[in-house]
Amino acid sequence: MKQTQRYVLVLGQDARTLQMLGSLLDQLKYPMVVADSLEQAMVRASQTPPLMIILSGHQNWTQPLIKRLRNVANSSNKITIVALTEFHSPSWLHQDENPGVDGFLVKPIQSDVLFSLLQSAWARQTYCT
């Protein structure tokens, strides 16, 4: 069984978003690893599964792509995958159109909301494996 590390894997390229997430995660004492592509994210997640994966950027996340990422990352753990979205242009979908993410994280992100999400991700891995 692979040991899950206490880090957050962020898939995205937007410098402002990455800086904001990095600052919040640093305050909460969670290291952040950035992947520029799905392939980079899958390699990193397969090497050391993260606590959580944040999909940043307004991309068309399809069920097959999310499933592929989840299969690599979830070799033995329940990884929480959330999509980051803007408050003025929400990207959440009807349940039958959801590409397989566990939820949506809406900007601007409050540190207490992010901390609660990280605690939930930890509980999910700890008690649901």
Backbone as JSON Lines, residues from 0, in Angstrom:
{"i":0,"aa":"M","n":[0.84,-1.18,0.0],"ca":[0.0,0.0,0.0],"c":[0.89,1.24,0.0]}
{"i":1,"aa":"K","n":[0.55,2.18,-0.86],"ca":[1.32,3.42,-0.92],"c":[0.92,4.35,0.22]}
{"i":2,"aa":"Q","n":[1.88,5.02,0.76],"ca":[1.62,5.99,1.81],"c":[1.22,7.31,1.18]}
{"i":3,"aa":"T","n":[0.08,7.84,1.58],"ca":[-0.36,9.13,1.08],"c":[0.35,10.22,1.86]}
{"i":4,"aa":"Q","n":[0.84,11.18,1.15],"ca":[1.53,12.3,1.78],"c":[0.54,13.41,2.06]}
{"i":5,"aa":"R","n":[0.94,14.31,2.9],"ca":[0.09,15.44,3.25],"c":[0.44,16.62,2.37]}
{"i":6,"aa":"Y","n":[0.22,16.47,1.09],"ca":[0.44,17.56,0.15],"c":[-0.76,17.67,-0.78]}
{"i":7,"aa":"V","n":[-0.89,18.82,-1.41],"ca":[-1.98,19.07,-2.34],"c":[-1.38,19.2,-3.73]}
{"i":8,"aa":"L","n":[-1.92,18.44,-4.66],"ca":[-1.5,18.49,-6.05],"c":[-2.44,19.41,-6.8]}
{"i":9,"aa":"V","n":[-1.88,20.45,-7.42],"ca":[-2.68,21.41,-8.18],"c":[-2.35,21.26,-9.65]}
{"i":10,"aa":"L","n":[-3.38,21.03,-10.44],"ca":[-3.21,20.92,-11.88],"c":[-3.67,22.24,-12.49]}
{"i":11,"aa":"G","n":[-2.72,23.03,-12.97],"ca":[-3.07,24.32,-13.55],"c":[-1.85,25.14,-13.89]}
{"i":12,"aa":"Q","n":[-2.08,26.24,-14.62],"ca":[-0.97,27.06,-15.08],"c":[-1.13,28.54,-14.76]}
{"i":13,"aa":"D","n":[-2.29,28.97,-14.27],"ca":[-2.51,30.38,-14.01],"c":[-1.68,30.84,-12.81]}
{"i":14,"aa":"A","n":[-0.75,31.76,-13.06],"ca":[0.2,32.19,-12.03],"c":[-0.5,32.82,-10.82]}
{"i":15,"aa":"R","n":[-1.51,33.65,-11.06],"ca":[-2.2,34.3,-9.93],"c":[-2.91,33.28,-9.05]}
{"i":16,"aa":"T","n":[-3.58,32.34,-9.68],"ca":[-4.28,31.3,-8.92],"c":[-3.3,30.44,-8.15]}
{"i":17,"aa":"L","n":[-2.2,30.07,-8.8],"ca":[-1.2,29.24,-8.13],"c":[-0.57,29.98,-6.95]}
{"i":18,"aa":"Q","n":[-0.33,31.27,-7.11],"ca":[0.24,32.07,-6.03],"c":[-0.74,32.14,-4.86]}
{"i":19,"aa":"M","n":[-2.02,32.37,-5.15],"ca":[-3.04,32.46,-4.12],"c":[-3.18,31.13,-3.38]}
{"i":20,"aa":"L","n":[-3.26,30.03,-4.12],"ca":[-3.36,28.72,-3.49],"c":[-2.11,28.4,-2.68]}
{"i":21,"aa":"G","n":[-0.95,28.72,-3.23],"ca":[0.3,28.47,-2.53],"c":[0.37,29.21,-1.21]}
{"i":22,"aa":"S","n":[-0.08,30.45,-1.22],"ca":[-0.07,31.26,0.0],"c":[-1.01,30.67,1.06]}
{"i":23,"aa":"L","n":[-2.23,30.31,0.63],"ca":[-3.19,29.73,1.57],"c":[-2.7,28.4,2.13]}
{"i":24,"aa":"L","n":[-2.21,27.54,1.25],"ca":[-1.73,26.24,1.7],"c":[-0.5,26.36,2.59]}
{"i":25,"aa":"D","n":[0.34,27.34,2.31],"ca":[1.5,27.59,3.16],"c":[1.06,28.0,4.56]}
{"i":26,"aa":"Q","n":[0.07,28.87,4.65],"ca":[-0.47,29.29,5.95],"c":[-1.02,28.09,6.73]}
{"i":27,"aa":"L","n":[-1.63,27.16,6.0],"ca":[-2.24,25.99,6.62],"c":[-1.25,24.84,6.82]}
{"i":28,"aa":"K","n":[0.01,25.07,6.41],"ca":[1.09,24.08,6.57],"c":[0.89,22.83,5.72]}
{"i":29,"aa":"Y","n":[0.35,23.02,4.5],"ca":[0.22,21.94,3.54],"c":[1.07,22.28,2.32]}
{"i":30,"aa":"P","n":[2.05,21.45,2.0],"ca":[2.84,21.7,0.8],"c":[1.99,21.56,-0.47]}
{"i":31,"aa":"M","n":[2.36,22.34,-1.48],"ca":[1.66,22.3,-2.76],"c":[2.64,21.87,-3.84]}
{"i":32,"aa":"V","n":[2.19,20.96,-4.68],"ca":[2.95,20.54,-5.85],"c":[2.11,20.91,-7.07]}
{"i":33,"aa":"V","n":[2.75,21.54,-8.05],"ca":[2.04,22.01,-9.24],"c":[2.39,21.11,-10.42]}
{"i":34,"aa":"A","n":[1.36,20.73,-11.17],"ca":[1.54,19.99,-12.42],"c":[0.95,20.84,-13.54]}
{"i":35,"aa":"D","n":[1.7,20.98,-14.62],"ca":[1.25,21.78,-15.76],"c":[0.35,21.02,-16.72]}
{"i":36,"aa":"S","n":[0.35,19.7,-16.61],"ca":[-0.45,18.88,-17.53],"c":[-1.02,17.68,-16.78]}
{"i":37,"aa":"L","n":[-2.02,17.07,-17.4],"ca":[-2.62,15.87,-16.82],"c":[-1.58,14.76,-16.68]}
{"i":38,"aa":"E","n":[-0.71,14.65,-17.67],"ca":[0.32,13.62,-17.63],"c":[1.27,13.82,-16.45]}
{"i":39,"aa":"Q","n":[1.69,15.08,-16.21],"ca":[2.55,15.38,-15.07],"c":[1.83,15.05,-13.77]}
{"i":40,"aa":"A","n":[0.56,15.4,-13.68],"ca":[-0.22,15.13,-12.48],"c":[-0.32,13.63,-12.22]}
{"i":41,"aa":"M","n":[-0.54,12.85,-13.29],"ca":[-0.66,11.41,-13.12],"c":[0.65,10.78,-12.67]}
{"i":42,"aa":"V","n":[1.77,11.26,-13.21],"ca":[3.07,10.73,-12.8],"c":[3.3,11.02,-11.32]}
{"i":43,"aa":"R","n":[3.08,12.26,-10.93],"ca":[3.3,12.65,-9.54],"c":[2.38,11.89,-8.59]}
{"i":44,"aa":"A","n":[1.09,11.79,-8.95],"ca":[0.12,11.1,-8.09],"c":[0.42,9.61,-7.98]}
{"i":45,"aa":"S","n":[0.95,9.02,-9.04],"ca":[1.28,7.6,-8.97],"c":[2.53,7.35,-8.13]}
{"i":46,"aa":"Q","n":[3.44,8.31,-8.1],"ca":[4.65,8.18,-7.28],"c":[4.33,8.32,-5.8]}
{"i":47,"aa":"T","n":[3.63,9.38,-5.46],"ca":[3.24,9.65,-4.08],"c":[1.84,10.24,-4.09]}
{"i":48,"aa":"P","n":[0.82,9.46,-3.75],"ca":[-0.54,9.98,-3.8],"c":[-0.71,11.19,-2.88]}
{"i":49,"aa":"P","n":[-1.39,12.23,-3.38],"ca":[-1.59,13.44,-2.57],"c":[-2.8,13.29,-1.65]}
{"i":50,"aa":"L","n":[-2.94,14.24,-0.76],"ca":[-4.13,14.31,0.08],"c":[-5.33,14.74,-0.76]}
{"i":51,"aa":"M","n":[-5.09,15.71,-1.65],"ca":[-6.17,16.25,-2.47],"c":[-5.6,16.74,-3.79]}
{"i":52,"aa":"I","n":[-6.44,16.71,-4.83],"ca":[-6.07,17.25,-6.14],"c":[-7.03,18.39,-6.44]}
{"i":53,"aa":"I","n":[-6.46,19.56,-6.79],"ca":[-7.26,20.71,-7.19],"c":[-7.05,20.93,-8.68]}
{"i":54,"aa":"L","n":[-8.15,20.91,-9.43],"ca":[-8.1,21.16,-10.87],"c":[-8.34,22.64,-11.07]}
{"i":55,"aa":"S","n":[-7.3,23.35,-11.46],"ca":[-7.39,24.8,-11.65],"c":[-7.44,25.1,-13.13]}
{"i":56,"aa":"G","n":[-8.0,26.23,-13.47],"ca":[-8.11,26.59,-14.88],"c":[-9.44,26.16,-15.42]}
{"i":57,"aa":"H","n":[-9.92,26.89,-16.38],"ca":[-11.24,26.62,-16.94],"c":[-11.08,25.68,-18.13]}
{"i":58,"aa":"Q","n":[-10.89,24.41,-17.81],"ca":[-10.72,23.41,-18.86],"c":[-11.95,22.52,-18.91]}
{"i":59,"aa":"N","n":[-12.09,21.82,-19.99],"ca":[-13.19,20.89,-20.15],"c":[-12.78,19.55,-19.55]}
{"i":60,"aa":"W","n":[-13.06,19.38,-18.27],"ca":[-12.7,18.14,-17.59],"c":[-13.76,17.1,-17.92]}
{"i":61,"aa":"T","n":[-13.37,16.06,-18.61],"ca":[-14.31,15.02,-19.01],"c":[-14.24,13.85,-18.04]}
{"i":62,"aa":"Q","n":[-15.29,13.05,-18.05],"ca":[-15.32,11.87,-17.18],"c":[-14.14,10.94,-17.43]}
{"i":63,"aa":"P","n":[-13.78,10.65,-18.69],"ca":[-12.63,9.76,-18.9],"c":[-11.32,10.33,-18.32]}
{"i":64,"aa":"L","n":[-11.11,11.65,-18.45],"ca":[-9.88,12.24,-17.91],"c":[-9.87,12.19,-16.39]}
{"i":65,"aa":"I","n":[-10.98,12.53,-15.77],"ca":[-11.06,12.49,-14.3],"c":[-10.91,11.06,-13.82]}
{"i":66,"aa":"K","n":[-11.55,10.14,-14.5],"ca":[-11.45,8.72,-14.11],"c":[-10.02,8.22,-14.22]}
{"i":67,"aa":"R","n":[-9.34,8.63,-15.27],"ca":[-7.94,8.24,-15.46],"c":[-7.06,8.77,-14.33]}
{"i":68,"aa":"L","n":[-7.25,10.04,-13.99],"ca":[-6.5,10.64,-12.89],"c":[-6.83,9.96,-11.57]}
{"i":69,"aa":"R","n":[-8.1,9.71,-11.33],"ca":[-8.51,9.06,-10.08],"c":[-7.95,7.64,-9.99]}
{"i":70,"aa":"N","n":[-7.97,6.9,-11.1],"ca":[-7.44,5.54,-11.08],"c":[-5.96,5.5,-10.75]}
{"i":71,"aa":"V","n":[-5.2,6.43,-11.29],"ca":[-3.76,6.48,-11.0],"c":[-3.54,6.88,-9.54]}
{"i":72,"aa":"A","n":[-4.23,7.9,-9.1],"ca":[-4.03,8.42,-7.75],"c":[-4.62,7.51,-6.68]}
{"i":73,"aa":"N","n":[-5.66,6.78,-7.01],"ca":[-6.37,5.99,-6.01],"c":[-5.95,4.53,-5.97]}
{"i":74,"aa":"S","n":[-4.7,4.26,-6.18],"ca":[-4.27,2.88,-6.15],"c":[-4.64,2.22,-4.82]}
{"i":75,"aa":"S","n":[-4.62,2.96,-3.74],"ca":[-5.01,2.4,-2.45],"c":[-5.7,3.42,-1.56]}
{"i":76,"aa":"N","n":[-5.98,4.59,-2.08],"ca":[-6.55,5.66,-1.26],"c":[-7.71,6.33,-1.94]}
{"i":77,"aa":"K","n":[-8.51,6.99,-1.17],"ca":[-9.62,7.8,-1.68],"c":[-9.15,9.24,-1.78]}
{"i":78,"aa":"I","n":[-8.65,9.63,-2.93],"ca":[-8.16,10.99,-3.14],"c":[-9.35,11.9,-3.44]}
{"i":79,"aa":"T","n":[-9.42,13.03,-2.78],"ca":[-10.46,14.02,-3.06],"c":[-10.01,14.88,-4.23]}
{"i":80,"aa":"I","n":[-10.88,14.98,-5.24],"ca":[-10.59,15.79,-6.42],"c":[-11.65,16.88,-6.5]}
{"i":81,"aa":"V","n":[-11.18,18.14,-6.5],"ca":[-12.1,19.28,-6.6],"c":[-11.68,20.16,-7.77]}
{"i":82,"aa":"A","n":[-12.67,20.81,-8.37],"ca":[-12.42,21.75,-9.47],"c":[-12.56,23.16,-8.92]}
{"i":83,"aa":"L","n":[-11.63,24.01,-9.26],"ca":[-11.64,25.4,-8.83],"c":[-12.44,26.22,-9.84]}
{"i":84,"aa":"T","n":[-13.34,27.06,-9.35],"ca":[-14.18,27.86,-10.22],"c":[-14.31,29.27,-9.67]}
{"i":85,"aa":"E","n":[-14.74,30.17,-10.52],"ca":[-14.95,31.58,-10.14],"c":[-16.36,31.75,-9.6]}
{"i":86,"aa":"F","n":[-16.53,32.67,-8.65],"ca":[-17.86,32.88,-8.08],"c":[-18.83,33.49,-9.09]}
{"i":87,"aa":"H","n":[-18.33,34.3,-10.01],"ca":[-19.2,34.95,-10.97],"c":[-19.49,34.11,-12.21]}
{"i":88,"aa":"S","n":[-18.76,33.05,-12.38],"ca":[-19.03,32.15,-13.5],"c":[-18.88,30.7,-13.03]}
{"i":89,"aa":"P","n":[-19.8,30.26,-12.18],"ca":[-19.67,28.92,-11.62],"c":[-19.66,27.84,-12.69]}
{"i":90,"aa":"S","n":[-18.85,26.82,-12.42],"ca":[-18.7,25.74,-13.38],"c":[-19.38,24.45,-12.92]}
{"i":91,"aa":"W","n":[-20.12,24.52,-11.83],"ca":[-20.75,23.29,-11.39],"c":[-21.87,22.92,-12.35]}
{"i":92,"aa":"L","n":[-22.12,21.64,-12.39],"ca":[-23.04,21.09,-13.38],"c":[-24.14,20.3,-12.69]}
{"i":93,"aa":"H","n":[-25.17,19.96,-13.44],"ca":[-26.16,19.04,-12.92],"c":[-25.47,17.73,-12.58]}
{"i":94,"aa":"Q","n":[-25.99,17.02,-11.61],"ca":[-25.34,15.79,-11.14],"c":[-25.05,14.81,-12.28]}
{"i":95,"aa":"D","n":[-25.97,14.69,-13.24],"ca":[-25.75,13.75,-14.33],"c":[-24.7,14.22,-15.32]}
{"i":96,"aa":"E","n":[-24.28,15.49,-15.24],"ca":[-23.24,16.02,-16.11],"c":[-21.89,16.16,-15.4]}
{"i":97,"aa":"N","n":[-21.85,15.85,-14.12],"ca":[-20.62,15.98,-13.34],"c":[-19.56,15.03,-13.9]}
{"i":98,"aa":"P","n":[-18.36,15.54,-14.18],"ca":[-17.33,14.69,-14.77],"c":[-16.68,13.73,-13.78]}
{"i":99,"aa":"G","n":[-17.1,13.73,-12.53],"ca":[-16.54,12.8,-11.56],"c":[-15.75,13.46,-10.45]}
{"i":100,"aa":"V","n":[-15.74,14.78,-10.41],"ca":[-15.06,15.46,-9.31],"c":[-15.9,15.32,-8.05]}
{"i":101,"aa":"D","n":[-15.23,15.45,-6.9],"ca":[-15.93,15.33,-5.62],"c":[-16.64,16.61,-5.21]}
{"i":102,"aa":"G","n":[-16.22,17.73,-5.81],"ca":[-16.86,18.99,-5.47],"c":[-16.2,20.14,-6.19]}
{"i":103,"aa":"F","n":[-16.64,21.34,-5.84],"ca":[-16.13,22.56,-6.46],"c":[-15.65,23.5,-5.37]}
{"i":104,"aa":"L","n":[-14.52,24.11,-5.6],"ca":[-13.94,25.1,-4.7],"c":[-14.08,26.43,-5.4]}
{"i":105,"aa":"V","n":[-14.81,27.36,-4.78],"ca":[-15.16,28.62,-5.43],"c":[-14.27,29.75,-4.94]}
{"i":106,"aa":"K","n":[-13.68,30.49,-5.92],"ca":[-12.87,31.66,-5.6],"c":[-13.79,32.83,-5.33]}
{"i":107,"aa":"P","n":[-13.44,33.73,-4.43],"ca":[-12.23,33.74,-3.62],"c":[-12.31,32.7,-2.5]}
{"i":108,"aa":"I","n":[-11.22,32.04,-2.27],"ca":[-11.17,30.96,-1.29],"c":[-10.82,31.53,0.07]}
{"i":109,"aa":"Q","n":[-11.6,31.16,1.05],"ca":[-11.33,31.53,2.44],"c":[-10.48,30.43,3.07]}
{"i":110,"aa":"S","n":[-9.52,30.79,3.89],"ca":[-8.62,29.78,4.47],"c":[-9.38,28.78,5.33]}
{"i":111,"aa":"D","n":[-10.42,29.22,6.05],"ca":[-11.17,28.27,6.88],"c":[-11.94,27.26,6.03]}
{"i":112,"aa":"V","n":[-12.42,27.68,4.86],"ca":[-13.11,26.76,3.96],"c":[-12.12,25.74,3.4]}
{"i":113,"aa":"L","n":[-10.96,26.21,2.99],"ca":[-9.93,25.31,2.46],"c":[-9.46,24.34,3.54]}
{"i":114,"aa":"F","n":[-9.27,24.83,4.75],"ca":[-8.84,23.97,5.85],"c":[-9.88,22.89,6.14]}
{"i":115,"aa":"S","n":[-11.15,23.27,6.13],"ca":[-12.22,22.31,6.34],"c":[-12.24,21.24,5.25]}
{"i":116,"aa":"L","n":[-12.02,21.67,4.02],"ca":[-11.96,20.73,2.9],"c":[-10.78,19.77,3.05]}
{"i":117,"aa":"L","n":[-9.65,20.29,3.47],"ca":[-8.47,19.44,3.68],"c":[-8.71,18.44,4.82]}
{"i":118,"aa":"Q","n":[-9.37,18.88,5.87],"ca":[-9.7,17.96,6.97],"c":[-10.65,16.87,6.49]}
{"i":119,"aa":"S","n":[-11.61,17.23,5.66],"ca":[-12.53,16.24,5.1],"c":[-11.81,15.25,4.21]}
{"i":120,"aa":"A","n":[-10.87,15.75,3.41],"ca":[-10.08,14.87,2.55],"c":[-9.26,13.89,3.39]}
{"i":121,"aa":"W","n":[-8.68,14.39,4.48],"ca":[-7.91,13.53,5.38],"c":[-8.81,12.46,6.0]}
{"i":122,"aa":"A","n":[-9.98,12.87,6.49],"ca":[-10.91,11.91,7.1],"c":[-11.35,10.86,6.09]}
{"i":123,"aa":"R","n":[-11.59,11.28,4.87],"ca":[-12.02,10.35,3.83],"c":[-10.95,9.29,3.58]}
{"i":124,"aa":"Q","n":[-9.69,9.71,3.53],"ca":[-8.61,8.76,3.29],"c":[-8.38,7.87,4.51]}
{"i":125,"aa":"T","n":[-8.48,8.45,5.68],"ca":[-8.18,7.71,6.89],"c":[-9.25,6.67,7.2]}
{"i":126,"aa":"Y","n":[-10.51,7.03,7.03],"ca":[-11.58,6.17,7.47],"c":[-12.33,5.43,6.36]}
{"i":127,"aa":"C","n":[-12.05,5.76,5.11],"ca":[-12.76,5.12,4.0],"c":[-11.87,4.2,3.17]}
{"i":128,"aa":"T","n":[-10.67,3.91,3.64],"ca":[-9.8,3.02,2.86],"c":[-9.91,1.6,3.35]}
